[in-house]
Amino acid sequence: MLSVTGLGMSITFVSVSMLPVALPEMSAGLGASAAQSDWFMLAYLLTTAIFILVLGKVADIIGRKPVYLAGLALLTVSGLVIALSQDPSTVIGLRIVQGIGAAAVITNTTALLVEAFEPGLLSIGIGWNITIMSLAISIGPLLGGVLTETVGWRGVFAVVVPLGVVGTVWAAVTLRRTARPQRLPFDYVGAAGSMVILGCLVYGVNRGGSAGFGSTSSLIPLLVAVGGLPLFWWWERRSADPIVDPRILVDRFRGSAYGASFLVTMAEGAVAVTMSLYLQSVEGNTPIEAGLQITALAVGTTVMSPIAGRLATRVATRVLTTVSTLGTAVVLTVLALHIAGPAAGIPVFVLLFAQGLTGGIFKTANAAAINVGVPANRSGMANGLRVSLDNTAVTLSTALALVLAVSALPPALRALVYSGDTDRLTVTESQSLTHGFAIAVAAMAITAVLATIPAALRGAHDGEPASLRRTAERTSRPESHRTTTSNKEHSA
């Protein structure tokens, strides 16, 4: 099972991490306008966000194998057709198809591991899966650069095709069909509501980062998302088989895990893009030099994730996640001080490696905790909700960090930061830019501190081994014994 999910995550995240490097040549080669180039990325981002919850629920109903196979097939076929395409509009349409395929793979990956690993070993499986994902993310930019310079941007999409064929065939052979649960009416209203809310939220935040949060293109979709959320919650509480079960969120253990995940992702989600811009625009690094330093982040996660998987079988989830979020806050604080000057002697790559270590601990322990004890027919929903929250947090974090970083510069000069052409800035403007980057990273550190609150306040859970619950149970309200997994969920 781990080989199946590892291939799926490699196909998905290698392709995602390669594209930013190839985007300039891709836009020039297709003769795309600025708006079309923007949609090469945005179409994929929006589609993935919109479909993750829905496809997680669909897999809960019809089984994970057909949904997972369909997702891999869509990624493979669309990658091949994009590599042969000549029209920018066609590529945008195919990026939508890729987004659907990615959503089907991502939302079911952890759910497949939940079915394969017993609860006491789940953290180990998730740890290795995160390791594979981190490796894919870390080698993606380098591989994308090599392919773009040797065979052109089309190679970025074509290289995924043989991986996709192998991954699809192997998944078809390896995955077994699971028994379908009792069929309940599909929550079409909830599905539509989740798609509208997530789509408007991601689009509004994305436009806010580029056009400003006061612009019409950002404000209207954000208002729709905020206004629709109470209605969505009201409907889901009354649905027989909801897209998102509100009981998952109000349960102390799992609700705290979701809250901590969102805040930690808010703190970490923009580190790579923010530091890449900082290294190039302030410290004068070349794109390759900056990329090599940023890779330390993924290397740290790769190193720590399998270790964290083992730790999670011996140390309570609350201890691991609280310590790791505090570690993240400390590292980000030192990183902000590096930018501001007092900690300038500490290399950036060392701090990013440390950030990867703390992030690897949290991601592994928290993802396993969220999925322990969830009924098989709701595992896709539980994991889909986590991925949706994390994707939203990354989008929001990136937009806000970039706004803070360039806020002290006049609007006409902000484009120079994104293009790396900061030699035209005056000394005063360069100092303002440096100050803005320090503020952006400091805001991330504050968010990490806030994440320690839900991480520390989560209680114990019956799904954790008894030896790991003793410490948490001292401050948690005792729960009555429950004999079935289903009863656990209904009681929560």
C-alpha positions in Angstrom: 0.0 0.0 0.0 2.8 2.4 0.8 4.4 1.8 -2.6 1.0 2.7 -4.2 0.5 5.9 -2.2 4.2 6.8 -2.6 4.0 6.6 -6.4 0.8 8.6 -6.3 2.3 11.3 -4.1 5.5 11.4 -6.3 3.5 11.9 -9.5 1.3 14.6 -7.9 3.9 16.7 -6.1 6.8 16.3 -8.6 4.6 17.8 -11.3 3.5 20.6 -8.9 6.9 21.6 -7.8 8.4 21.5 -11.3 6.0 23.9 -13.0 7.0 27.2 -11.4 10.5 26.8 -12.8 9.2 26.1 -16.3 6.4 28.7 -16.2 8.3 31.6 -18.0 9.4 29.4 -20.9 6.0 27.7 -21.0 4.2 31.1 -21.3 6.6 32.3 -24.0 6.4 29.0 -25.9 2.6 29.0 -26.0 2.4 32.8 -26.7 0.2 33.1 -23.6 -1.0 36.4 -22.2 -0.3 37.5 -18.6 -3.8 36.5 -17.6 -3.5 33.1 -19.2 -0.1 32.5 -17.6 -1.7 33.2 -14.2 -4.4 30.7 -14.9 -1.9 27.9 -15.7 -1.3 27.8 -11.9 -4.6 29.1 -10.6 -6.8 26.7 -12.6 -5.0 23.7 -10.9 -5.1 25.3 -7.5 -8.8 26.2 -7.6 -9.9 22.8 -9.0 -7.9 20.9 -6.4 -9.4 22.9 -3.5 -12.9 22.6 -4.9 -12.9 18.8 -5.4 -10.9 17.5 -2.5 -13.9 17.3 0.0 -16.3 16.0 -2.6 -14.0 13.3 -4.0 -13.1 12.2 -0.5 -16.8 11.6 0.2 -17.4 9.9 -3.1 -14.6 7.5 -2.3 -16.2 6.8 1.1 -19.4 5.7 -0.8 -18.2 3.9 -3.9 -14.7 2.7 -2.7 -11.2 4.2 -2.8 -9.8 2.0 -5.6 -11.9 3.4 -8.5 -11.5 7.0 -7.4 -7.8 6.7 -6.8 -7.3 4.9 -10.2 -9.4 7.6 -11.9 -7.2 10.3 -10.3 -4.0 8.8 -11.5 -5.3 8.2 -15.0 -6.5 11.8 -15.3 -3.1 13.1 -14.2 -1.3 10.9 -16.7 -3.5 11.5 -19.7 -3.8 15.2 -19.1 0.0 15.5 -18.7 0.5 13.8 -22.0 -1.9 16.0 -23.9 -0.5 19.2 -22.3 2.9 18.2 -23.5 1.5 18.0 -27.1 -0.7 21.1 -26.9 -0.2 24.4 -28.8 -3.1 26.5 -27.4 -3.0 28.3 -24.0 -6.7 27.9 -23.5 -6.5 24.1 -24.1 -3.7 23.9 -21.5 -5.8 25.8 -18.9 -8.7 23.4 -19.5 -6.3 20.4 -19.1 -4.9 22.0 -15.9 -8.4 21.8 -14.5 -8.5 18.1 -15.4 -5.2 17.7 -13.6 -6.6 19.4 -10.6 -9.4 16.9 -10.4 -7.0 14.0 -10.7 -4.7 15.5 -8.0 -7.7 15.9 -5.7 -8.7 12.3 -6.1 -5.2 11.1 -5.3 -4.4 13.5 -2.4 -7.7 13.1 -0.5 -7.5 9.3 -0.6 -3.8 8.7 0.1 -4.0 8.9 3.9 -7.4 7.1 3.9 -5.7 4.1 2.1 -3.0 4.0 4.7 -5.6 4.1 7.4 -7.1 0.9 5.9 -3.7 -0.8 5.6 -2.0 0.0 8.9 -3.3 -0.9 12.3 -3.7 2.2 14.6 -0.5 1.6 16.5 1.5 1.6 13.3 -0.4 4.2 11.3 2.0 7.0 12.3 4.9 5.0 10.8 3.1 4.6 7.5 2.2 8.2 7.3 5.7 9.2 8.3 7.2 7.3 5.4 4.5 8.7 3.0 5.4 12.3 4.1 9.0 11.4 3.5 8.3 10.4 -0.1 6.2 13.6 -0.6 9.0 15.7 0.7 11.5 14.1 -1.6 9.3 14.7 -4.5 8.9 18.4 -3.6 12.6 18.8 -3.0 13.8 17.3 -6.3 11.0 18.9 -8.3 12.5 22.3 -8.9 15.9 20.9 -9.8 14.4 18.3 -12.1 12.1 21.0 -13.6 15.1 23.3 -14.3 17.1 20.5 -15.9 14.2 19.5 -18.1 13.4 23.0 -19.1 17.0 23.8 -20.1 17.5 20.5 -22.0 14.2 19.5 -23.7 12.0 22.5 -23.0 8.9 23.1 -20.8 7.0 20.2 -22.4 9.4 17.8 -20.7 8.0 18.9 -17.3 4.7 17.3 -18.2 6.0 14.5 -20.4 8.2 13.1 -17.7 5.2 12.4 -15.5 3.5 10.2 -18.1 5.7 7.0 -17.6 5.5 7.4 -13.9 1.7 7.8 -14.2 1.4 4.6 -16.3 3.4 2.6 -13.8 1.6 4.1 -10.8 -1.9 3.4 -12.3 -1.1 -0.2 -13.3 0.5 -0.9 -9.9 -2.4 0.6 -8.1 -4.9 -1.5 -10.2 -3.0 -4.7 -9.3 -2.3 -3.9 -5.6 -5.4 -2.2 -4.3 -8.3 -4.3 -3.3 -12.0 -3.4 -3.4 -13.6 -2.8 -0.1 -17.1 -3.5 0.9 -19.5 -0.7 0.2 -21.2 0.8 3.3 -24.9 1.1 3.6 -26.0 3.6 0.9 -27.4 6.9 2.1 -28.7 9.8 -0.1 -25.7 11.7 -1.4 -25.4 15.2 0.1 -25.7 17.1 -3.2 -26.5 20.4 -1.4 -23.5 20.0 0.9 -21.2 19.1 -2.0 -22.3 22.2 -4.0 -21.9 24.3 -0.9 -18.4 23.1 -0.1 -17.3 23.7 -3.7 -18.6 27.2 -3.8 -17.2 28.1 -0.4 -13.8 26.6 -1.0 -13.6 27.9 -4.5 -14.5 31.5 -3.5 -12.2 31.4 -0.5 -9.1 30.3 -2.5 -9.9 32.6 -5.4 -10.5 35.6 -3.2 -7.3 35.1 -1.2 -5.3 34.5 -4.4 -6.7 37.7 -6.0 -6.2 39.6 -2.7 -2.5 38.7 -2.8 -2.1 40.2 -6.3 -4.7 42.9 -6.6 -5.3 43.8 -3.0 -7.9 42.5 -0.5 -10.0 45.6 -1.1 -10.4 44.9 -4.8 -13.7 43.7 -6.2 -12.1 40.5 -7.5 -11.0 39.6 -4.0 -13.8 41.1 -1.8 -16.8 39.6 -3.5 -15.7 36.0 -3.5 -14.5 36.3 0.1 -17.8 37.7 1.2 -19.6 34.8 -0.5 -17.4 32.3 1.3 -17.9 33.9 4.7 -21.6 34.4 4.2 -22.1 30.8 3.0 -20.2 29.1 5.8 -23.0 29.4 8.5 -25.5 28.1 6.0 -23.3 25.2 5.1 -22.8 24.4 8.8 -26.6 24.5 9.4 -27.3 22.2 6.4 -24.5 19.7 7.3 -25.9 19.3 10.9 -29.2 18.1 9.4 -27.9 15.9 6.6 -28.2 12.1 6.9 -24.7 11.6 5.4 -22.9 15.0 5.3 -20.0 16.0 3.2 -18.4 17.3 6.4 -19.7 15.9 9.7 -19.8 18.8 12.2 -19.3 16.2 15.0 -15.8 15.7 13.9 -15.0 19.4 14.4 -16.7 19.8 17.8 -15.0 16.7 19.2 -12.2 18.0 21.5 -9.5 15.6 20.3 -10.0 15.8 16.5 -11.3 19.4 16.4 -8.1 20.5 18.2 -6.0 18.5 15.7 -7.7 20.3 12.8 -7.3 23.7 14.4 -3.6 23.0 15.1 -3.0 21.8 11.6 -4.6 24.9 10.0 -2.5 27.3 12.2 0.8 25.4 11.8 0.2 25.3 8.0 -0.5 29.1 8.1 2.8 29.5 9.9 4.9 27.2 7.6 3.0 27.5 4.3 4.7 30.6 3.0 8.2 30.0 4.3 9.6 28.6 1.0 8.2 31.3 -1.3 8.9 34.2 1.2 12.5 33.1 1.8 13.1 32.5 -1.9 12.1 36.1 -2.7 14.2 37.4 0.3 17.3 35.5 -0.7 17.1 36.8 -4.3 15.9 40.3 -3.7 17.7 41.2 -0.5 20.8 38.9 -0.2 21.4 38.8 -4.0 21.3 35.0 -4.5 20.8 33.6 -7.9 17.7 31.4 -8.4 19.8 28.3 -8.2 21.6 29.4 -5.0 18.2 30.3 -3.5 16.7 27.0 -4.6 19.5 25.0 -3.0 19.0 26.8 0.3 15.2 26.3 0.2 15.7 22.6 -0.5 17.0 22.3 3.1 13.4 22.7 4.3 12.3 19.6 2.4 15.4 17.7 3.4 14.7 18.4 7.1 11.1 17.0 6.7 12.4 14.0 4.8 14.9 13.2 7.5 12.5 13.6 10.4 9.2 12.1 9.1 10.1 8.4 9.4 11.7 9.1 12.8 8.6 11.0 13.9 6.5 8.0 12.8 8.4 5.8 15.3 8.2 8.5 18.0 4.4 8.7 17.6 4.2 5.0 18.7 6.0 5.8 22.0 5.1 9.5 22.8 1.6 11.0 23.2 0.3 13.0 20.3 -0.3 16.0 22.5 3.3 16.1 23.6 4.8 15.7 20.1 2.6 18.3 18.5 3.0 20.8 21.2 6.8 20.5 21.3 7.0 20.6 17.5 4.8 23.8 17.2 6.9 25.5 19.9 10.0 24.5 18.0 8.5 25.9 14.8 7.8 29.2 16.6 11.4 29.4 17.9 12.9 28.7 14.5 10.7 31.3 12.7 11.6 33.8 15.4 15.3 33.3 14.8 14.7 33.5 11.1 13.0 36.8 11.5 16.0 38.0 13.6 18.3 36.8 10.9 16.5 39.0 8.4 16.4 41.9 10.9 20.1 41.6 11.7 20.7 40.3 15.3 20.9 36.6 14.1 22.5 37.3 10.7 25.4 35.0 11.5 23.2 31.9 11.5 22.9 30.6 7.9 19.5 30.5 6.3 19.8 26.9 5.2 20.5 25.8 8.8 17.3 27.5 10.0 15.3 26.1 7.1 16.6 22.6 7.8 15.5 23.0 11.5 12.1 24.2 10.3 11.8 21.0 8.2 12.6 18.9 11.3 9.9 20.5 13.5 7.4 20.4 10.6 8.1 16.7 10.0 7.3 15.8 13.6 4.0 17.8 13.6 2.7 16.6 10.2 3.3 13.0 10.9 1.9 12.9 14.4 -1.1 15.1 13.7 -2.2 13.4 10.5 -2.1 10.0 12.2 -4.1 11.4 15.2 -6.8 12.8 13.0 -7.4 9.5 11.3 -7.2 7.2 14.3 -10.7 5.9 15.2 -12.5 7.3 12.2 -15.0 4.7 10.7 -13.9 3.3 7.3 -16.8 4.9 5.5 -15.8 8.4 6.8 -12.0 8.2 6.4 -12.0 10.0 3.1 -14.1 12.8 4.5 -11.8 13.2 7.6 -8.7 13.3 5.5 -10.3 15.5 2.8 -11.2 18.0 5.4 -7.6 18.1 6.7 -6.2 18.6 3.2 -8.8 21.3 2.4 -7.9 23.2 5.5 -4.2 22.9 4.8 -4.5 24.0 1.2 -6.6 27.0 2.3 -4.0 27.8 4.9 -1.1 27.7 2.4 -3.0 30.0 0.0 -3.9 32.5 2.8 -0.4 32.4 4.3 1.3 33.0 1.0 -1.0 35.9 0.1 -0.6 37.6 3.5 3.1 37.0 3.7 3.7 38.6 0.3 1.5 41.6 1.2 3.4 42.1 4.5 6.8 41.8 2.8 6.2 44.5 0.2 3.8 46.6 2.1 6.3 49.4 2.8 7.1 49.8 -0.9 5.1 51.9 -3.3 2.8 49.8 -5.6 4.9 50.7 -8.6 8.0 49.1 -7.1 6.5 45.9 -5.8 6.7 44.1 -9.1 10.5 44.5 -8.9 10.6 42.2 -5.9 8.7 39.4 -7.7 10.9 39.7 -10.8 14.2 39.9 -8.7 15.1 43.3 -10.3 15.7 45.0 -7.0 18.9 46.8 -8.0 16.7 49.7 -9.0 15.6 50.3 -5.3 17.2 53.0 -3.3 19.0 52.2 0.0 16.0 53.4 1.9 13.6 51.3 -0.2 15.9 48.2 0.3 15.8 48.7 4.0 12.0 49.0 4.0 11.9 45.8 2.0 14.1 44.0 4.5 12.0 45.3 7.3 8.9 44.0 5.5 10.3 40.5 5.2 11.2 40.4 8.9 7.6 41.4 9.8 6.2 38.7 7.5 8.3 36.0 9.1 7.6 37.3 12.6 3.9 37.0 11.8 4.5 33.4 10.9 6.2 32.9 14.3 3.2 34.4 16.1 0.9 32.1 14.3 3.0 29.1 15.3 2.7 30.2 18.9 -1.1 30.3 18.5 -1.0 26.8 17.1 0.4 25.5 20.4 -2.9 26.3 22.1 -5.1 23.7 20.3 -2.1 21.3 20.2 -1.7 21.4 24.0 -5.4 21.5 24.8 -6.4 18.4 22.8 -7.4 15.5 25.1 -6.7 11.8 24.9 -8.5 9.6 22.4 -9.5 5.9 22.7 -7.8 5.2 19.5 -4.3 6.0 20.9 -2.5 3.2 22.7 -3.2 3.2 26.5 0.5 3.9 27.3 0.3 7.1 25.3 -3.0 8.3 26.9 -1.9 8.3 30.5 -0.4 11.8 30.5 -3.2 13.4 28.5 -5.9 11.7 30.6 -4.8 13.6 33.7 -6.3 16.7 32.2 -9.0 15.2 30.1 -12.6 14.3 31.2 -12.9 10.5 31.5 -14.9 8.9 28.8 -17.1 5.8 29.1 -15.9 2.7 27.5 -17.3 2.2 24.0 -17.3 -1.1 22.2 -17.4 -0.1 18.5 -15.7 2.4 16.4 -19.2 3.6 15.2 -20.3 4.3 18.8 -17.1 6.3 19.4 -18.0 8.7 16.6 -21.6 9.0 17.6 -20.7 9.7 21.2 -18.2 12.4 20.1 
